[in-house]
Amino acid sequence: MSDALHFAEHTLQEIALIFMAVVYIIRLLWIFHFKAGRDRQAPTGAFNTTPAKGALYSLANIMMPWGMESTRKKPLFYIQFVIFHLGVVSAILLSFIIPYGPSLLESQFIAAILHSSIGLACLVGCIRMIRRITKPVMRAISSPDDYFSLALLTAWFFFAFWAVPNNTQNGETILLIYFWMTAFFLIYVPFSKISHYLYYPITRYYLGKTLGHRGVYPFKRSNRPEVVNH
């Protein structure tokens, strides 16, 4: 291993991780500095629903595609969502496995899982980019950060896919690009829309807590047939 690759795998990643952690801590301290407002409305709806149940239901909503109209009617979008985010997790894990547990990649099973999840995520990234560019509605709601983040993530998946074998016999270029891109993401993500995952549990908690207080969450499905007006 060259000094350049050792720096990219270790020192560079550690500096980027510390930077991201500091930024996130500052952001969280700023967010929790503001006291959340209390519900002024009296509890309504079903009496077996509580704020705690509502908050739990809201947090778990991401694992219930049938609970949202968009994913219920278009399950393919939810499948793409799952594949894309599993690829993100795999690519992040890879950045720790290569420097700290490279022997794990000697397992064909683990290597195959990483290869398949990251490769499929790269494919989904390409599909999403094409959809964002070709669909007028998507273009209307997209910002430059949306295009940049998605393109960069897709390229990151591409290099992560080829970095999985952790083989330097044919050179270190792929690994160097992958680790430099990983470090860039760690620094860039806190300032981009990708950081939505930091706010997701907070917003879902307060939304579910409020709707649970009002008797709305969890949803209760009616067994009555829908009435259609002719």
C-alpha positions as CSV (number, residue, x, y, z in Angstrom):
1,M,0.0,0.0,0.0
2,S,1.3,3.4,-1.0
3,D,1.5,6.4,1.4
4,A,-1.2,8.1,-0.7
5,L,-3.6,5.3,-0.3
6,H,-2.9,4.8,3.4
7,F,-3.5,8.6,4.0
8,A,-6.8,8.4,2.0
9,E,-8.0,5.3,3.9
10,H,-7.1,6.4,7.4
11,T,-6.1,10.0,8.1
12,L,-8.3,11.6,5.5
13,Q,-11.4,9.7,6.5
14,E,-10.8,10.4,10.2
15,I,-10.5,14.1,9.6
16,A,-13.6,14.1,7.5
17,L,-15.6,12.1,10.1
18,I,-14.5,14.4,12.9
19,F,-15.5,17.4,10.8
20,M,-19.0,16.0,10.0
21,A,-19.5,15.0,13.7
22,V,-18.7,18.5,14.9
23,V,-21.0,20.1,12.4
24,Y,-23.9,17.7,13.3
25,I,-23.4,18.3,17.0
26,I,-23.6,22.1,16.5
27,R,-26.7,21.6,14.4
28,L,-28.4,19.4,17.0
29,L,-27.5,21.8,19.8
30,W,-29.0,24.6,17.8
31,I,-32.2,22.6,17.0
32,F,-32.8,21.4,20.6
33,H,-32.1,25.0,21.9
34,F,-35.7,25.8,20.8
35,K,-38.3,24.3,23.1
36,A,-41.0,22.4,21.2
37,G,-44.5,23.9,21.4
38,R,-47.2,22.1,23.2
39,D,-50.5,21.0,21.7
40,R,-53.2,23.6,22.5
41,Q,-56.0,21.3,21.2
42,A,-57.7,18.9,23.6
43,P,-57.2,15.2,22.9
44,T,-59.7,14.1,20.3
45,G,-60.5,11.0,18.3
46,A,-60.0,7.4,19.5
47,F,-59.2,7.1,23.2
48,N,-56.8,4.2,22.6
49,T,-54.4,6.4,20.7
50,T,-51.8,8.3,22.6
51,P,-48.9,10.7,21.7
52,A,-46.4,7.9,22.4
53,K,-48.2,5.5,20.0
54,G,-48.5,8.2,17.4
55,A,-44.8,9.0,17.6
56,L,-43.9,5.3,17.3
57,Y,-46.2,4.9,14.3
58,S,-44.8,8.0,12.6
59,L,-41.2,6.8,13.1
60,A,-42.0,3.4,11.7
61,N,-44.0,4.8,8.8
62,I,-40.9,4.5,6.5
63,M,-41.2,0.7,6.8
64,M,-44.9,0.7,5.9
65,P,-45.2,1.6,2.2
66,W,-49.0,0.8,2.4
67,G,-49.4,3.7,4.8
68,M,-48.6,6.3,2.1
69,E,-50.7,6.8,-1.0
70,S,-47.6,7.5,-3.3
71,T,-45.9,4.2,-2.4
72,R,-49.1,2.3,-2.1
73,K,-50.1,3.1,-5.7
74,K,-46.5,3.0,-7.1
75,P,-44.7,0.3,-5.2
76,L,-41.8,0.4,-7.7
77,F,-40.8,3.8,-6.3
78,Y,-40.6,2.3,-2.8
79,I,-38.5,-0.6,-4.0
80,Q,-36.1,1.9,-5.6
81,F,-36.0,3.8,-2.4
82,V,-35.0,0.7,-0.4
83,I,-32.4,-0.4,-2.9
84,F,-30.8,3.1,-3.1
85,H,-30.5,3.5,0.7
86,L,-29.3,-0.1,1.2
87,G,-26.6,0.8,-1.3
88,V,-25.7,3.9,0.7
89,V,-25.3,1.8,3.9
90,S,-23.2,-0.8,2.0
91,A,-20.9,1.9,0.5
92,I,-20.4,3.5,3.9
93,L,-19.7,0.1,5.5
94,L,-17.2,-0.6,2.8
95,S,-15.2,2.6,3.7
96,F,-14.7,1.0,7.2
97,I,-14.2,-2.6,6.1
98,I,-11.4,-1.9,3.7
99,P,-9.1,-0.1,6.2
100,Y,-10.1,-1.8,9.4
101,G,-11.4,-5.3,8.4
102,P,-10.1,-6.1,4.9
103,S,-10.2,-9.9,5.7
104,L,-14.0,-9.7,5.6
105,L,-13.8,-9.1,1.8
106,E,-12.2,-12.5,1.4
107,S,-15.6,-14.0,2.1
108,Q,-17.3,-14.4,-1.3
109,F,-20.7,-14.1,0.4
110,I,-19.9,-10.7,2.0
111,A,-18.3,-9.5,-1.2
112,A,-21.3,-10.6,-3.3
113,I,-23.7,-8.8,-0.9
114,L,-21.7,-5.6,-1.2
115,H,-21.3,-5.9,-4.9
116,S,-25.0,-6.5,-5.6
117,S,-26.4,-3.8,-3.2
118,I,-24.0,-1.1,-4.4
119,G,-24.4,-2.1,-8.0
120,L,-28.2,-2.0,-7.9
121,A,-28.0,1.3,-6.1
122,C,-25.9,2.7,-8.9
123,L,-28.5,1.5,-11.4
124,V,-31.3,3.1,-9.4
125,G,-29.2,6.4,-9.2
126,C,-29.0,6.4,-13.0
127,I,-32.8,5.8,-13.3
128,R,-33.5,8.6,-10.8
129,M,-31.2,11.0,-12.7
130,I,-32.9,10.3,-16.0
131,R,-36.3,10.8,-14.4
132,R,-35.3,14.0,-12.8
133,I,-34.0,15.4,-16.1
134,T,-36.8,14.1,-18.4
135,K,-39.9,14.7,-16.2
136,P,-41.1,18.3,-16.3
137,V,-42.6,18.0,-12.8
138,M,-39.2,16.8,-11.4
139,R,-37.3,19.5,-13.2
140,A,-39.7,22.1,-11.7
141,I,-39.0,21.1,-8.1
142,S,-35.3,20.3,-8.4
143,S,-32.5,22.5,-7.3
144,P,-28.9,22.5,-8.4
145,D,-28.0,20.6,-5.2
146,D,-30.5,17.9,-6.1
147,Y,-28.7,17.2,-9.4
148,F,-25.2,17.5,-7.9
149,S,-25.9,15.3,-5.0
150,L,-27.6,12.6,-7.0
151,A,-24.9,12.6,-9.7
152,L,-22.2,12.5,-7.1
153,L,-23.9,9.6,-5.2
154,T,-24.3,7.6,-8.4
155,A,-20.6,8.1,-9.3
156,W,-19.7,7.2,-5.7
157,F,-21.6,3.9,-6.1
158,F,-19.8,3.2,-9.3
159,F,-16.3,3.5,-7.7
160,A,-17.5,1.7,-4.6
161,F,-18.6,-1.2,-6.7
162,W,-15.2,-1.6,-8.3
163,A,-13.5,-1.0,-4.9
164,V,-15.1,-4.0,-3.2
165,P,-12.4,-6.5,-4.1
166,N,-9.8,-4.2,-2.4
167,N,-7.3,-5.4,-5.0
168,T,-4.3,-3.1,-5.7
169,Q,-2.6,-5.5,-8.2
170,N,-3.9,-3.4,-11.1
171,G,-3.2,-0.1,-9.4
172,E,-4.7,2.0,-6.6
173,T,-6.7,4.5,-8.7
174,I,-10.1,3.1,-8.0
175,L,-9.5,2.9,-4.3
176,L,-8.0,6.4,-4.2
177,I,-11.0,7.9,-6.0
178,Y,-13.5,6.1,-3.8
179,F,-11.9,7.2,-0.6
180,W,-11.4,10.8,-1.7
181,M,-15.1,10.9,-2.8
182,T,-16.1,9.4,0.6
183,A,-14.2,12.1,2.4
184,F,-15.7,14.8,0.2
185,F,-19.2,13.4,1.0
186,L,-18.5,13.4,4.8
187,I,-17.7,17.2,4.5
188,Y,-20.3,18.1,2.0
189,V,-23.4,16.2,3.3
190,P,-24.0,18.3,6.4
191,F,-24.5,21.3,4.1
192,S,-26.6,19.5,1.5
193,K,-30.1,18.1,1.2
194,I,-28.7,14.7,1.9
195,S,-28.6,15.7,5.6
196,H,-32.4,15.1,5.7
197,Y,-31.7,11.9,7.5
198,L,-30.6,13.9,10.5
199,Y,-33.9,15.7,10.8
200,Y,-36.1,12.9,9.7
201,P,-36.5,11.2,13.2
202,I,-36.9,14.5,14.9
203,T,-39.7,15.8,12.5
204,R,-41.4,12.4,12.4
205,Y,-41.4,12.2,16.2
206,Y,-43.1,15.5,16.7
207,L,-45.5,15.0,13.9
208,G,-46.6,11.6,15.3
209,K,-46.7,12.9,18.8
210,T,-49.0,15.7,17.7
211,L,-51.3,13.5,15.6
212,G,-51.4,10.9,18.3
213,H,-52.6,13.6,20.7
214,R,-55.3,14.5,18.3
215,G,-56.3,10.8,17.8
216,V,-55.2,10.6,14.2
217,Y,-52.1,8.4,14.5
218,P,-52.0,5.4,14.2
219,F,-54.4,5.3,11.2
220,K,-57.5,3.1,11.7
221,R,-58.6,1.4,8.5
222,S,-62.3,1.2,7.9
223,N,-63.9,-2.0,6.7
224,R,-66.7,-0.2,5.1
225,P,-66.8,-0.2,1.3
226,E,-66.2,3.1,-0.4
227,V,-69.3,4.9,-1.7
228,V,-69.0,5.8,-5.3
229,N,-71.3,8.6,-6.6
230,H,-72.5,8.0,-10.2
